[in-house]
Amino acid sequence: MLYPQSIPSSLPRVNRLRRALWSLIYLMFFRPSPKPFHVWRRFLLRRMGASIAPTAAVHASVRIWAPWNLVMEDCAALGPYVDCYNVAPVTLGARCVVSQYSYLCSATHDYTDLKLPLVAKPITIGPHAWVCADVFVGPGVTVGEGAVVAARSSVYRDVEPWTVVAGNPARFLKPRTLKDGRTSL
């Protein structure tokens, strides 16, 4: 079987140049910033095209592939060592949390084509949702408002609002009930 020597990138040259510039900024200014310097990291991300609320929190160890494809609303948080592979837009709703070591993967390849073209689909994490530690969220997934994705789960399909899911693939466990008995806001 013959394999192609190299597959040209389907992304425009300007995208690759922007990512090269971001890599330098990330290594020199973003990654070495002290833990409480969320304002500084928000500033750097905004300069690279991200849309980030003034109260959002991004840890220094977060890896962001394309800041211009990142939207973070009020009090949204990307925890330590989150990998945000945002070839397509990734949107984090107000007060949602993506916990440590999680992987937000907004692109894959079309395995039915031998050239394996890139297929990018946006990810949305709804307001008040919690993506627990070490979770994989696949391309095109929406985690609904108030939903909880349990640790070490893998999410390949949309998660309904105000539910708790777990496993690989993630499956419905139960409704998310708040301390006062409500199952929504």
C-alpha positions in Angstrom: 0.0 0.0 0.0 1.3 3.4 -0.9 1.2 6.2 1.6 1.4 9.9 0.6 4.8 11.5 1.4 3.3 14.6 2.8 -0.2 16.0 3.0 -0.4 19.7 2.5 -2.2 21.7 5.2 -5.8 22.7 4.3 -5.4 25.8 6.5 -4.4 29.1 4.9 -0.8 30.3 5.2 -2.0 33.3 7.3 -3.4 30.9 9.9 -0.1 29.1 10.2 1.8 32.4 10.5 -0.6 33.6 13.2 -0.1 30.3 15.1 3.7 30.7 14.8 3.4 34.2 16.3 1.1 32.9 19.0 3.6 30.1 19.8 6.3 32.7 20.5 4.0 34.8 22.6 2.8 31.8 24.5 6.4 30.6 25.3 7.8 34.0 26.2 5.0 35.8 27.9 1.9 33.6 28.6 3.3 30.3 30.0 5.8 31.8 32.4 3.3 34.2 34.0 2.7 33.7 37.7 -0.6 31.9 38.7 -2.5 35.0 39.8 -1.8 37.0 36.6 -5.2 36.2 34.9 -5.4 39.9 33.7 -2.1 39.6 31.9 -3.1 36.3 30.2 -6.5 37.8 29.2 -4.7 40.7 27.7 -2.4 38.5 25.6 -5.3 36.4 24.4 -7.3 39.4 23.4 -4.4 40.8 21.5 -4.4 37.6 19.5 -8.1 37.9 18.8 -9.8 36.0 21.6 -13.1 37.3 23.0 -12.7 37.1 26.8 -14.8 38.6 29.6 -12.9 40.6 32.2 -13.8 38.1 34.9 -12.7 34.9 32.9 -9.8 32.9 34.3 -7.2 31.1 32.2 -4.4 29.3 33.9 -0.8 29.7 32.6 -0.5 26.0 31.8 -3.5 26.0 29.4 -2.6 25.2 25.8 -4.6 27.2 23.3 -4.2 26.4 19.6 -5.8 29.5 18.1 -6.8 32.3 20.5 -8.9 34.0 17.7 -11.2 31.0 18.0 -11.8 31.3 21.7 -14.8 32.9 23.4 -15.0 33.0 27.2 -18.0 34.7 29.0 -18.2 36.1 32.5 -16.4 33.9 35.2 -15.7 31.1 32.7 -12.6 29.2 33.6 -10.0 27.0 31.9 -8.2 25.0 34.6 -4.6 23.9 34.8 -3.2 21.9 31.8 -6.4 22.1 29.8 -5.6 21.5 26.1 -7.9 23.7 23.9 -7.4 22.5 20.3 -9.7 25.1 18.8 -9.3 24.8 15.1 -13.0 25.7 15.0 -14.5 28.1 17.6 -14.7 27.0 21.3 -17.2 29.0 23.3 -17.4 28.8 27.1 -20.6 30.2 28.7 -20.8 32.3 31.8 -19.6 30.5 35.0 -18.7 27.3 33.3 -15.6 25.4 34.4 -13.3 23.2 32.4 -11.2 21.4 34.9 -7.5 20.3 34.8 -6.2 18.0 32.1 -9.3 18.2 30.0 -9.0 18.2 26.2 -11.3 20.3 24.0 -10.9 18.9 20.5 -12.7 20.9 17.8 -11.2 19.1 14.8 -10.8 15.6 13.3 -10.0 14.1 9.9 -12.3 12.5 7.4 -11.1 8.9 7.5 -13.2 8.0 4.5 -10.9 10.0 2.3 -7.4 8.8 1.8 -6.1 12.4 1.9 -7.6 12.7 5.5 -8.9 16.2 5.1 -9.3 18.3 8.3 -12.9 18.6 9.5 -13.4 21.3 12.1 -16.6 21.7 14.2 -17.3 24.2 17.0 -17.5 23.2 20.7 -19.9 25.0 23.1 -19.8 24.6 26.9 -23.0 26.2 28.3 -23.4 28.5 31.2 -23.0 26.9 34.7 -21.7 23.6 33.1 -18.8 21.7 34.7 -16.4 19.6 32.6 -14.6 17.7 35.3 -10.9 16.6 35.3 -9.4 14.8 32.4 -12.5 14.9 30.1 -12.3 14.6 26.3 -14.8 16.8 24.4 -15.0 16.0 20.7 -15.7 18.1 17.7 -19.2 19.6 17.3 -20.2 18.8 20.9 -22.5 21.1 22.9 -22.4 20.6 26.7 -25.8 22.1 27.8 -26.4 24.7 30.4 -25.8 23.4 34.0 -24.6 20.0 32.8 -21.8 18.1 34.5 -19.5 15.8 32.7 -17.8 13.4 35.2 -14.1 13.0 35.4 -12.3 10.9 32.8 -15.3 10.8 30.5 -15.3 11.2 26.8 -18.1 13.2 25.1 -18.8 12.6 21.4 -22.5 13.7 21.4 -24.3 16.7 22.8 -25.0 16.7 26.6 -28.5 17.8 27.6 -28.9 20.8 29.9 -28.9 20.1 33.7 -27.9 16.5 33.4 -24.9 14.5 34.8 -23.1 12.2 32.3 -20.1 9.9 32.7 -18.2 7.2 30.9 -16.6 6.5 27.6 -18.7 7.3 25.7 -20.5 9.5 28.2 -24.0 8.4 29.1 -26.8 10.0 31.1 -26.6 9.2 34.8 -29.2 11.5 36.4 -30.6 15.0 36.4 -28.4 17.6 38.1 -30.3 18.7 41.2 -29.2 21.8 43.1 -29.2 21.9 46.9 -32.5 23.7 47.0 -34.1 21.0 44.9 -34.1 22.8 41.5 -33.0 21.1 38.3 -32.4 24.4 36.5 -32.0 28.1 37.3 
